[in-house]
Every structure is written in structure tokens, then in C-alpha cells.
């Protein structure tokens, strides 16, 4: 079965909505205000990592056929454990409950009486409704292309377009001098900011939803499915790029409204300037839709993964479990969960990036399992030791890690990855006549 251009657009909309959460709304305006006159260079760097890495992740999964097939190129044990860490960390352990909390803070609390806005009961009732509706919609994953592609994404894009057009009619202000690292090296600083979104993890997780959606639409041929997944990734990347440019521009023009501690405050100031008190309502709707879309995408992808990994529990039961757990965490222990989940994310993110790179280089390295194992092993060892140092040793070993180039910037895993690549090549050369040098995946 062949897809029309319209189908490709709808799937691109769907993937875009699954990526575009509250964090994606907040990062670019803050970057824009900080970068000032160096906005466009900073945004170029941000797009390279915040858009490039996730879309390369989708393409890597598409080339391999599935995340499991990509993981098996390393080792069956890795293929069993690594996805669990990903889906737990970006699912019920962090992103899903955080989306519900942020939707309440930005989309509901500003319109409640003060005593209700700070009441735990209000958040409890809201999160039950929020995750209950999300779970109900997740029960029919084959319908997500209609929900996202034909409804939620067009609404979200239209709202952002209205905000942008209004800013052109009623200019907010002019760009000011860049701050901090954006003065000397805006491109590199933008790359680092985009790297910190950690959306490449979501790219690996969302691959299963896109693949299953295509299968539900009748696309079962491996090559066709991979092709359409790549198209969806590129389409979603284009939409993300356009929105990031708009949000970065708005942030850059907002300096005259006063400095702010984060992107949420910057957006609030912008909306009040452009639309008055109704701007708070419009921003609340944008945040709510963005958080709702991400929650649906994450609950769906996590449920599909866990139902495949543990078939005794059905997909629909997993949806209910994840919705209930996310509601509980959003209300009772989000701060504590963040203290655990954020280090785990920091530990697995470098592994995810090098796995994506190896998947894209698979033809070049000739499916060499030694290289997969060596690179993942070196980067994994570095990430685990770095996490232990930060979480349990209170950074007592940071002096040792500081020797690594780019460690302070958060890319200290780069040298271990290169060492692993060289070691893998040497090992495969020494074992070139031994069976099992290449994978048959």
C-alpha cells in the first residue's frame, strides 16, 4: 500500500506533537533572550542538536527496522535492559508526570482562586481528569494519526502562528547584547542547549508508535515502512525547526520586557504584552495541548513496549497502569522522582546518541559487532562512573573527569566513544578470521 502526501503530512504532524512538549516551548525563548544579537547563530546550533539528533534517531530506528533490532546489534542483554531504562526514565519516571504538573501550573492554576491554585486537591482532581482523558484516547492507538494529524497539531500550530503574526503587527522590542557564553561562541552554546533537551531518547521511544501506526494503515513492507518513518522524521524536524525559529525570535525581542529566570516567564511576559490578560488564557491553551500530546505519545509508546516485553499484561492494562502511576507521581513525589530520573537520563543519553550514530554508520562499519560492543561499553562505563560521581560521591572525582575535553560542557563521553571506536576496529581486525565478527542483523 502506498501513502499519499497527505498521509505523510498527518504522520509528520503526529510525530511533531509527540516531540513538542512544555520543555520545547520553554527552551527557545530563553535562548533567544540570552543570545540577543547572536540569536540566529545560537538558534542554528540549537536546531542542529535539538532537531538533528531526534530526527537522526528516528532515521536510525527506521533503517534498523525497530529499536530492538538496533539494540540486538550490541548484545541480547543490552537489548533487554537498555529499552527498559529509556521507557521508564522518559515515561512514568519523568516526562509523563511532569507534563501533567506543567499543564496544571500553566493551563489551570492561573485561572483558579489563589487558595484553590495552591491546594493539593486541585492538582489531584486536575491530574485525574488529564491522565484519565489521555488514557482513554491511548486505548485506540490506531486513531492517533487522526487525533494528532487532523486535530491537535493543526490547533497548536495555528495558535503559535497567531502569536507570531501578532508580534509582527505589534513589535515587542529589539534584540540586545548577548549574555554569557552566547557572546563568544553562540553556535556552540546553542548546540549544547539543544543537546540538553534530550529529545533523542524520545526519538528512540516513539519509533514503535510510528511503526505500529503505519502497520495499522496497511504498510507492512519493511522498506516502505522504513521509508515512511524517515519521511515522518524529516517532516516533524521541519515543523520543529520553524517553531523553534519563531519562539527564539520572540524570546530575543522580549528583552525590553525585562529579564526572566526561565522561558515560561518570558512567554508569559510576551503574551501579556501582545494580548493583555487574554494572553494568559492563550498561553495556557498552548501549554495544555503541548503537554497533552506528549503525554498521549509517551503513554502509548511505553504501553506498546511493555506489552511486547511482558505479554501477560495487555496493552490496555499497561495504559491504565501508566496513567495511574503518572497521576500518583505528579501529585506525591515529582521532586523526588526528578532527583532520581535526571541522573538516569544523564547516564543513558550518551549511550543513546552513540547507538544512533552507530545505527546510521552501520553500512560503513559493515555491521561490526565488536565496534558496537566496544563503543557502547566505553561510553556506558564513562556514563555510569560519571553518574556515581555526581549522585553518590558529591562530585569528589570531578577533578579527574575535568581532564576530558568538553566534560564541563556535558559532552565528556566523546573521547570514550572515539577510544571505543578505535578499540573495536583493532579488536575486529585481530579477530577478523574468527566467526561472529559481523552481526547478521
N, C-alpha and C positions, 0 to 999 in steps of 0.2 A: 504494500500500500504506500502511495506517495502522499506527502503532505503538501498542501498549498502554502503560499507565502503567508496567508492569514493564519494558518495553524502555527507556523514558525513564530510569528509575532506573538500569538497568545502564549506559547510556551516560554518565550523570552520574557514576557510580562510576568508570568508565573514565577520564573526563577529570580527576576529582579525583586519582586515583592518578598520572596523568601530571604533574600540577602539584606534588603533595606529596612533595618530596624532603627530604634531610637539612637543607638550609638552612631550610625551612619548619618543621622540628622545633625548630631552634635559636633562631631569632629571637624567637618569642613568649615563651619562658621568661625570656630575658634582658631583654626589655622589661618583663615582669611584675615581676621583681626590682628593676629600676631605677625603675619608676613607683610602686611601693609603694601608698600610699593613693590615688593618682590612676590606679590601674590601669584602671578602666573607661573613663575618658575617653581614655587613651592607646590602649587596645585599639580604641575606636571609630575613632580616627584611623588606626590600623594597618589595620583592616578596610577603611576607605574606599579606601586606596591598594593594599594587598596583595591584596585580593579584588576591589574595584571595578574597578581598571584591567584586570586579566586578563580578567574576565568581559565588560567592555565591548569588549575586544579580540576575544573570541570572537563577540560580537554584531556587531561591525563587519565581520568576515570573513563572517559568515553573511548579513548584509544585502547585501554586495557579491557574494556567491556563491563567492568564493575570494580568497586573498591576492593572486594575480596580477591579478585584476580590480580589486582595490583599488589596487594599485601602478600599474597602467596609467593610472589617473586622473591620476597625476602626469606620467609620461613613460615611453615604452618602455625607455629606457636605465636609468631608475630601477628599473623592474620587473625588469630583468635583474640588476642589481648588488645592490640592497638585500637581497633574499632570501638571496643567497649569504653576505653578511656575517652575517645573522641565524643561518642554519643552521650556519655554520662556528663562529661565536662561542659559541652556546649548545649546539652539538653536540660534535664531536670536539675543538674548541679549548678547551673549558672544562667544561661541565656533565657530559658523559658520563664522561671520565676521572676527574673529581673525585668523581662518585658511586661509582665503583669503589674509589677510595682511601679514602673515608669509610666505605664498607661494611666494608672490611678493618679500619680503625682502630677502629670501634665494634662491629662484629659478629664479628670473628675474633681480632684481636690480644689482647684482654683474656683470652682463654681458652687462649692458647699459652704455652709456657715462654718466659721473658724473652729468651733467646738466639734463639729462633725468631721471636718477635714483632717484633724489630728487624732481622731478616735480610731482605735484598732478595729472596732466593729465595722466602720465604714469600709476600710480596706478589705476586711474579711468578706463582707457582702459583695463588694465590687469584684473581688478576685474569683468568688464562686460563679458569678454571672459571666465574667470574662472567660475563664477557663472552661466553664460549662458549655458556653456557646462555641468556643474553639473546638472542644472535644466533639461536640455534635457534628460540626462541619467536617472534622477529620474522619468521621465514620465512613465517609464516602470519598476516598482519595481520588477516584476516577473523575470526580466532579470538580477537582481543584482547578483544572485548566479553565473551566467556566467561571469559577469564583474569582480567581486571580486575574485571568486574562481579559475577561469581559466586564468585570465589576470593580473590584477593589483597586487594582493597579491604575486603570484609567482615572478613577476618582482621585487617587493620590497624586498622579502626575498633573491632573487638571488643577488641583489646589496649589501645588508648587508653581505651576505656570502662572496662575493668578497673582501669587505673591511676587514673582519676578517681574511681571508686566507692571504691577503697581509700583514697584521700586524704580522702574524706568520712567514712569509718569511723574512720580513724586520722589526724586532722588534723595537718598538717605544722607549722603555725605561723600567726602573724598578719601582716598587712601592716605595713610600716614606712614611715618618711618617704621621700618621693620624692627621687631624686638628679638632679643636673644640670639639664638643660632640662625634665625632667619636673616640676619644682617649679612653674615659672611658666606654661608653656604645654604641658600634656601632650597635648592634642588635636593640635596642630600637629607636635609631636615624634613622635607616633605615626604621623602621615601621612608624615613624612619617613622613618621606619624602614620602613614598608611600601613606600614608593617604591623604597628601596634593594634590595628583593628582586628587582627587575627581572623579575617574572613576566609582565609584559605582552608581553615578547618571546616567551616560551613560548606565550602565547595565540595569537599570530600563526602560530607554527610548528605548533601542534597542530591548527589548523583543518583542515589537509589530511587528518589521520588520522581526525578525526570525520566529515568529508565522505565519505571513501572507505569508512569503516565503514558509514555509512548506505547508501551505494550498494550495498555488498555484501549488505546486508539487504533490498535491493529498493526503497529510497527514491531515486527518480531525479528526481522533480518538483522544480523549483528552489524553489518556495515552501514545499513540505513539508520539503525538506532544510534550508532556512534556519530554518524554524520549529523543527525538532527540534534543530538546533545551538544555537539560543537557549535552548531548554528545558534542554539538557545543560549549557550555561554557567551558567544560573541554579541548577540542581541542584548542580553542582560548587561554585559560590560559597557555597551554603548549608552544604554539608559543611565547606568550608574555614573558614567563619565559626565554626561550632560547635567545630571542633578548635582554632582559634586562641584562642577563649574559654577552653577547658579548659587549654591549655598556658600561656596568660597567667596564669590563676588559680594554677596550680601554681607558676609562677615567682614570683608575688607572695607566695605563702605560704612560700616557701623561704628567706627572709632569715635566719631563725633557724638555718639550716644552714650559714651563712657565705657571705660574698660570693665570687663566682666571676668569672673573666675572660671566660667565654663561656657560651652556652646549653647546650653539650654537657656541661660540668662541672656546671652547675646540674641538668640532667636526671639525671646520674649520682648526684649527692648525693640527689636526691629518690627515685630508685629504690632506692638503698641504705637510705634511711630507711624506705621503705614495705615493701620486700620482702627486706631483708637482702642476702646475697650472690647470691641468685637474681634480684635486681633487675637486676644487670648482664647476665644472660642475657636477661631480658625486654626490656631496652632495646636489646640487640644485635639481637634479632629484629626489633624495630620499625624500627631504622635500616636493617637489611638489606633488609626488604621495601620500605621507602620508596625507598631508593636503587635497588633492582632495578626497581621500577615506573617510576621516572623514566628509567632507562637504556633500558628497552624502548620507552617512549614516544618518547624522543629519537632512538634509532636508527631506529625505524620512520618517524617524520616526516621525518628527514633523508634516509633512503634513498628514500622516496617522492618527495621534492622533487628530489633529484639524478637519480633515474631518469627523471623527467619532463623535467628540464633537459638531461640528457645521455643520450638514449635508447639509445645504443650500449652502454651499461653497464646491465645488468639490475638490477632492484630487489634480487634476492637477492645479486648480486655486491656491490652497494653495502652491504648489511648486513654482509657479510664484511669489506669494506674498512674500514668504520667501526668494527667491533668490533676489528679488528687494530690500527688506528691508536690507538684509545682505550686498548687494553691497553698499547701501547708508551709513550704519553704518561703514563699513570698510573704506569708504572714508571721511566721515564727522564728525563722533563723537565717534570713538572707545575708546578713552581715557576716555571720559565722561561716556560712557556706562560701561566701566570696573569699574569705581568708584561706579556705582550703582549695577552692576551684581555680582561683587565679594562678597560684603556683603550679598547679597541674597543667593548666593551659600553657603557661610559660615553658613547661617541661616538654609537652608533646608538640608544640607548634614548630620548633626547628625540625623535628623528625618528619612532620607533615610536609614541610617545604622541600626537604631533600628527597622525600619519597615522590613528590610531584615532579621534581626536576629529573629524577631517575626514570620515571614513567615517560616523560617527554623525550628523554635521551635513549629510550630502550633500543631503538634500531641502531643507534650509534655505538652503544656499548654491547650490542649483539646479545641481549638478554643474559648478560653475565651475572650469575647468581652471586659469585664471590664479591663483585662490586656492590651489589645491593646489600649483602650482609655486612660488608666492611664499612661502607659509608653510614648505613643506619646504626651499626654498632658503635662507631666512633662518636657520632653526633648524639646518640642515645646516652652513652656513657657521660659525655660532657653535660648534657641536659640534666641527668639525674644528679650528678655531683653538684652542679650549679644550684639546683633546687634544694638539695640538702643544705648547702651553704647558706642560702637565703632564709630557709624556713626553720632549720634546727640549730644552725651554728651562728646565727645572727651576723652573717657576712664576715666572720673571722678569717675566711680564706680568700677574701676579695683581692688581697694583695697579690696572690698567686694568679688568680684569673685575670687581673688587670694587665698581665703581660700579653695576653691575646689581643691582637688588633680588633678594634670595633666592639670589644666586650662591653665597655661603658655605654655604647650606643645600642646595645641589645642584640648584636649580631656576632657574639663571640663564638658561635658554633661554626662559623665559616671556615676557619682554619682546620678544625677537626674533620669537617666534611671533605676538604681538599686532601688532607692526610689519608682519610679513609679511601678516597678515590684512588690515590696512588698505591696504597697498600693493596687494595682489591685487584688492581691491574697486575701488580707484581705477583700476588698470590695466584691469580688465574694463569699467569704466564708460567709459573713454576708447576702448576697442575694441569697445564694445557692438554696433556695426553691422558689425563685421568677422566673417567666417566663422571658425568654430573656437572661438568664445568658450566654448561648452559642450562637454563631452565627450559622446560617445554611448555611454558605458559604463553 
